[in-house]
Amino acid sequence: MDMFKSLSQKIEGKNVKIVYPEATDPRVLGAAVRLHSDKLVEPILLGNPAEVEAIATERNWNIGDLTIIDPNNYDEFDAMIASFVERRKGKNTEEQAREMLRDNAYFGTMLVYMDLADGLVCGAQYSTGDTVRPALQIIKTRPGVKLTSGAFVMVPPNNDGERLIFADCAININPDAQSLAEIAVESAQTAKMFDIDPKVGLLSFSTKGSAASPEVDKVAEATRIAKELATDLAIDGELQFDAAYVESVADKKAPESEVAGKVNVFVFPEIQSGNIGYKMAQRLGNYQAVGPILQGLNKPVSDLSRGCVEEDVYKVSIITANQAIM
């Protein structure tokens, strides 16, 4: 089954509330209208109601049943400020909070934190930093998880073949062994959401000690920690990409490994190789790169590309809603 058909079936009719801080962007508003019409998401649109309605009218979109909240005219704003100050534990004054919460990304993130929304989709106009920062300050990572990370689902051409997970390709520049282990475990959980039976490989330029360097040691140590964190997961490393992906190579380079040659969750040692790797698969292999999907947060927040189209917003919203019901 097409990946997004499967994901849509999981959330259909469940009234998952997703907040959109950039509701005056036609790409975002168009996706929200479709998602509501398809009974996949209950959108919460942030923005000046007159501006949102003008955009909808111009394009003949019916938004009569959609919730629109104007952060500059919100009846519960004082309660939100108090909740924000308490969450920040003295790092921001009430006056600072009042100013920060005029920003739609912070306001929307607080709606998620206060259980008034189940997730947030942002980034059509906001940068990644401006989308992720409120999530890290307010929603924060789940207990036992120290950092958030970014994974891509790599969908093969024409959906012909196995979907793969690549991480971290978006957030952590040079994670240490502990962080890399956490990324491996979180990426396996992301794989399950996409009906992938995770077989996790931690990548290196070495396979099982074929080279020696601090970089290799880091991946080997991360593998050890990951196996302790998730004893039920199929995880191995350090593995070169060919040993991780090609069974005939795995038989020669890592014959003792139960994962080598079968890996479908690829954990890169740092962001440079992750970013290069997913773009090579995208451009040379014609894989579709869906993401980045932010992992490790208490509640889902998704970052769009500023070059996104309406269809991207639609699909990322479906993924976010699935994260919300996991």
Secondary structure per residue as TSV (DSSP state, phi and psi in degrees):
chain	resnum	aa	ss	phi	psi
A	1	M	-	360.0	144.1
A	2	D	-	-54.7	137.1
A	3	M	H	-55.7	-44.1
A	4	F	H	-77.2	-24.7
A	5	K	H	-65.3	-43.4
A	6	S	H	-63.1	-46.1
A	7	L	H	-64.5	-37.3
A	8	S	H	-64.9	-39.6
A	9	Q	H	-62.2	-31.7
A	10	K	H	-70.4	-26.8
A	11	I	H	-110.3	-7.5
A	12	E	T	-59.0	127.4
A	13	G	T	76.7	5.4
A	14	K	S	-92.4	-0.6
A	15	N	-	56.3	42.0
A	16	V	-	-70.2	126.4
A	17	K	E	-94.1	118.0
A	18	I	E	-116.3	130.3
A	19	V	E	-97.0	139.6
A	20	Y	E	-121.7	101.5
A	21	P	T	-67.4	-15.9
A	22	E	T	-112.4	48.5
A	23	A	T	-67.2	-18.1
A	24	T	T	-85.8	0.9
A	25	D	S	-85.7	121.7
A	26	P	H	-57.8	-29.9
A	27	R	H	-65.4	-41.5
A	28	V	H	-72.7	-45.7
A	29	L	H	-64.6	-40.7
A	30	G	H	-61.8	-42.0
A	31	A	H	-64.8	-41.6
A	32	A	H	-62.0	-41.5
A	33	V	H	-61.6	-44.0
A	34	R	H	-65.2	-44.3
A	35	L	H	-62.2	-39.0
A	36	H	H	-68.9	-43.1
A	37	S	H	-62.4	-36.4
A	38	D	T	-83.5	2.4
A	39	K	T	59.3	37.0
A	40	L	S	-101.9	-32.4
A	41	V	-	-144.8	146.6
A	42	E	E	-100.8	99.2
A	43	P	E	-72.1	143.0
A	44	I	E	-116.5	112.9
A	45	L	E	-97.3	129.9
A	46	L	E	-104.4	131.1
A	47	G	S	153.9	175.7
A	48	N	-	-67.8	119.5
A	49	P	H	-55.6	-39.1
A	50	A	H	-64.1	-39.7
A	51	E	H	-67.9	-42.4
A	52	V	H	-63.2	-45.4
A	53	E	H	-65.6	-35.1
A	54	A	H	-64.7	-41.5
A	55	I	H	-64.5	-42.2
A	56	A	H	-65.4	-42.9
A	57	T	H	-62.6	-41.9
A	58	E	H	-60.0	-30.4
A	59	R	T	-107.0	9.9
A	60	N	T	59.7	37.1
A	61	W	-	-96.6	136.2
A	62	N	-	-91.2	112.7
A	63	I	-	-117.6	20.2
A	64	G	T	-60.4	-29.8
A	65	D	T	-96.7	2.9
A	66	L	S	-91.7	145.3
A	67	T	E	-82.5	126.4
A	68	I	E	-120.1	127.3
A	69	I	E	-120.0	129.5
A	70	D	-	-98.0	109.9
A	71	P	G	-57.6	-22.9
A	72	N	G	-84.3	-4.7
A	73	N	G	-142.7	64.6
A	74	Y	-	-118.1	121.4
A	75	D	T	-62.0	-31.2
A	76	E	T	-99.9	25.2
A	77	F	H	-63.8	-39.9
A	78	D	H	-63.9	-39.3
A	79	A	H	-65.8	-37.0
A	80	M	H	-65.9	-41.4
A	81	I	H	-60.2	-46.0
A	82	A	H	-61.9	-41.1
A	83	S	H	-66.0	-38.8
A	84	F	H	-65.3	-47.3
A	85	V	H	-60.1	-42.5
A	86	E	H	-63.6	-42.1
A	87	R	H	-65.5	-35.6
A	88	R	H	-81.0	-6.1
A	89	K	T	50.4	51.1
A	90	G	T	85.7	-0.8
A	91	K	S	-77.0	-19.8
A	92	N	S	-135.2	137.7
A	93	T	-	-77.2	168.8
A	94	E	H	-61.0	-38.3
A	95	E	H	-65.5	-42.9
A	96	Q	H	-64.2	-41.4
A	97	A	H	-61.0	-41.8
A	98	R	H	-59.3	-41.0
A	99	E	H	-71.4	-44.3
A	100	M	H	-63.3	-38.0
A	101	L	T	-78.2	-2.9
A	102	R	T	-75.0	-16.9
A	103	D	S	-79.6	128.2
A	104	N	H	-61.3	-33.4
A	105	A	H	-66.8	-43.3
A	106	Y	H	-67.0	-43.2
A	107	F	H	-60.4	-46.9
A	108	G	H	-64.2	-38.6
A	109	T	H	-65.1	-36.0
A	110	M	H	-66.9	-35.1
A	111	L	H	-60.5	-38.9
A	112	V	H	-67.7	-46.5
A	113	Y	H	-59.7	-37.5
A	114	M	T	-86.5	10.8
A	115	D	T	64.4	24.8
A	116	L	S	-92.1	-10.1
A	117	A	-	-145.6	156.7
A	118	D	S	-94.7	-18.5
A	119	G	E	-169.8	171.6
A	120	L	E	-135.7	140.2
A	121	V	E	-124.6	123.6
A	122	C	E	-152.2	162.0
A	123	G	-	124.9	-1.8
A	124	A	S	-66.4	-30.7
A	125	Q	S	-122.3	-31.7
A	126	Y	S	-78.0	148.7
A	127	S	-	-73.3	166.7
A	128	T	H	-58.2	-44.1
A	129	G	H	-59.8	-42.5
A	130	D	H	-73.9	-19.6
A	131	T	H	-83.9	-44.3
A	132	V	H	-79.2	-34.9
A	133	R	H	-55.5	-49.5
A	134	P	H	-60.2	-35.7
A	135	A	I	-64.4	-42.8
A	136	L	I	-68.6	-33.6
A	137	Q	I	-79.3	-31.3
A	138	I	I	-109.4	-55.5
A	139	I	I	-77.4	-43.5
A	140	K	-	65.1	174.6
A	141	T	B	-84.8	159.2
A	142	R	-	-65.4	156.8
A	143	P	T	-55.1	132.7
A	144	G	T	87.3	-6.1
A	145	V	-	-114.5	124.3
A	146	K	-	-91.9	-17.9
A	147	L	-	-147.2	158.2
A	148	T	-	-96.9	155.6
A	149	S	E	-143.7	168.4
A	150	G	E	-122.3	122.1
A	151	A	E	-114.7	150.8
A	152	F	E	-113.9	138.6
A	153	V	E	-90.3	122.6
A	154	M	E	-101.0	111.1
A	155	V	E	-99.5	123.9
A	156	P	-	-68.1	159.1
A	157	P	G	-54.8	134.7
A	158	N	G	58.8	22.0
A	159	N	G	58.4	23.8
A	160	D	-	-98.3	92.3
A	161	G	S	132.2	-175.6
A	162	E	-	-83.8	137.6
A	163	R	-	-73.7	146.6
A	164	L	E	-125.0	156.3
A	165	I	E	-113.6	130.3
A	166	F	E	-116.7	129.4
A	167	A	E	-153.8	160.1
A	168	D	S	-87.5	126.1
A	169	C	S	-112.6	10.2
A	170	A	S	-141.8	-27.5
A	171	I	S	-117.4	-58.7
A	172	N	-	-93.6	118.7
A	173	I	S	-68.9	-49.0
A	174	N	S	-146.6	75.7
A	175	P	-	-65.7	145.9
A	176	D	-	-79.2	-178.1
A	177	A	H	-61.5	-43.3
A	178	Q	H	-61.3	-45.2
A	179	S	H	-65.5	-41.0
A	180	L	H	-62.8	-38.4
A	181	A	H	-63.6	-42.9
A	182	E	H	-62.0	-41.9
A	183	I	H	-60.3	-40.5
A	184	A	H	-61.0	-46.1
A	185	V	H	-67.9	-43.6
A	186	E	H	-64.6	-35.9
A	187	S	H	-66.9	-33.7
A	188	A	H	-64.3	-38.9
A	189	Q	H	-66.1	-39.3
A	190	T	H	-61.3	-41.3
A	191	A	H	-57.5	-42.0
A	192	K	H	-61.3	-34.6
A	193	M	H	-61.2	-29.7
A	194	F	T	-98.4	21.8
A	195	D	T	59.3	33.2
A	196	I	-	-101.0	126.3
A	197	D	-	-78.6	104.4
A	198	P	-	-70.0	129.3
A	199	K	E	-126.1	107.4
A	200	V	E	-97.3	128.6
A	201	G	E	-120.7	126.7
A	202	L	E	-92.2	118.4
A	203	L	E	-88.3	151.2
A	204	S	-	-156.9	179.6
A	205	F	S	-91.0	7.5
A	206	S	-	-125.3	147.7
A	207	T	S	-120.1	113.2
A	208	K	T	50.3	49.2
A	209	G	T	85.2	14.3
A	210	S	S	-69.9	-18.2
A	211	A	S	-136.7	158.2
A	212	A	-	-125.2	125.9
A	213	S	S	-171.3	163.4
A	214	P	H	-58.8	-33.5
A	215	E	H	-63.9	-40.8
A	216	V	H	-67.9	-42.2
A	217	D	H	-58.2	-39.5
A	218	K	H	-60.8	-45.1
A	219	V	H	-68.8	-39.7
A	220	A	H	-62.2	-43.3
A	221	E	H	-66.2	-40.1
A	222	A	H	-61.1	-38.9
A	223	T	H	-61.9	-44.6
A	224	R	H	-60.0	-45.8
A	225	I	H	-65.3	-42.7
A	226	A	H	-60.5	-40.0
A	227	K	H	-65.5	-32.3
A	228	E	H	-73.2	-36.6
A	229	L	H	-69.6	-33.4
A	230	A	-	-138.6	82.2
A	231	T	T	-67.7	-18.1
A	232	D	T	-90.8	-6.2
A	233	L	S	-92.9	148.5
A	234	A	E	-84.9	104.4
A	235	I	E	-134.3	139.3
A	236	D	E	-154.2	162.5
A	237	G	E	172.8	173.6
A	238	E	E	-78.5	143.6
A	239	L	E	-132.9	137.0
A	240	Q	-	-72.0	158.7
A	241	F	H	-59.9	-42.2
A	242	D	H	-65.9	-36.5
A	243	A	H	-69.0	-30.1
A	244	A	H	-75.0	-32.9
A	245	Y	H	-107.0	-28.8
A	246	V	-	-110.2	118.1
A	247	E	H	-62.3	-38.2
A	248	S	H	-65.6	-35.3
A	249	V	H	-72.2	-40.7
A	250	A	H	-60.5	-37.1
A	251	D	H	-61.1	-30.5
A	252	K	H	-88.4	-42.4
A	253	K	H	-90.0	-30.4
A	254	A	-	-144.1	61.4
A	255	P	T	-64.3	-21.8
A	256	E	T	-84.6	-11.5
A	257	S	-	-81.4	135.2
A	258	E	S	-84.6	-10.4
A	259	V	S	-105.0	-37.5
A	260	A	T	-54.5	136.4
A	261	G	T	85.5	-9.1
A	262	K	-	-126.3	6.5
A	263	V	-	-63.1	135.2
A	264	N	-	-127.1	-3.8
A	265	V	E	-121.4	107.9
A	266	F	E	-103.1	120.3
A	267	V	E	-107.0	115.4
A	268	F	-	-85.0	149.5
A	269	P	S	-71.4	-23.8
A	270	E	S	-160.0	172.7
A	271	I	H	-69.5	-29.6
A	272	Q	H	-59.6	-51.3
A	273	S	H	-67.9	-35.1
A	274	G	H	-64.2	-46.3
A	275	N	H	-64.1	-43.9
A	276	I	H	-64.1	-43.5
A	277	G	H	-62.7	-46.9
A	278	Y	H	-70.1	-32.2
A	279	K	H	-73.7	-31.2
A	280	M	H	-66.6	-44.4
A	281	A	H	-62.6	-37.0
A	282	Q	H	-67.7	-46.1
A	283	R	H	-88.9	-36.8
A	284	L	H	-92.0	-33.6
A	285	G	S	-100.2	-3.0
A	286	N	-	60.6	27.7
A	287	Y	-	-74.6	146.2
A	288	Q	E	-88.8	126.2
A	289	A	E	-98.3	110.8
A	290	V	E	-102.2	116.5
A	291	G	E	147.7	-164.4
A	292	P	E	-74.9	142.7
A	293	I	E	-97.8	119.0
A	294	L	E	-78.3	128.8
A	295	Q	E	-113.9	150.2
A	296	G	S	95.5	-7.1
A	297	L	B	-79.9	156.7
A	298	N	S	-62.5	-34.6
A	299	K	S	-141.0	153.1
A	300	P	-	-75.6	132.6
A	301	V	E	-130.3	131.2
A	302	S	E	-120.6	139.5
A	303	D	E	-104.5	121.1
A	304	L	-	-87.0	162.2
A	305	S	-	-84.9	144.4
A	306	R	T	-68.8	-12.8
A	307	G	T	-95.8	15.2
A	308	C	-	-68.0	161.4
A	309	V	-	-114.3	172.1
A	310	E	H	-55.0	-40.0
A	311	E	H	-62.5	-35.4
A	312	D	H	-63.1	-43.7
A	313	V	H	-62.9	-41.7
A	314	Y	H	-59.3	-49.1
A	315	K	H	-70.6	-41.3
A	316	V	H	-63.4	-34.9
A	317	S	H	-64.4	-39.5
A	318	I	H	-62.8	-43.0
A	319	I	H	-63.1	-45.1
A	320	T	H	-60.8	-41.9
A	321	A	H	-64.6	-36.7
A	322	N	H	-66.0	-39.6
A	323	Q	H	-60.6	-36.1
A	324	A	H	-66.9	-27.9
A	325	I	H	-100.2	1.4
A	326	M	-	-66.7	360.0
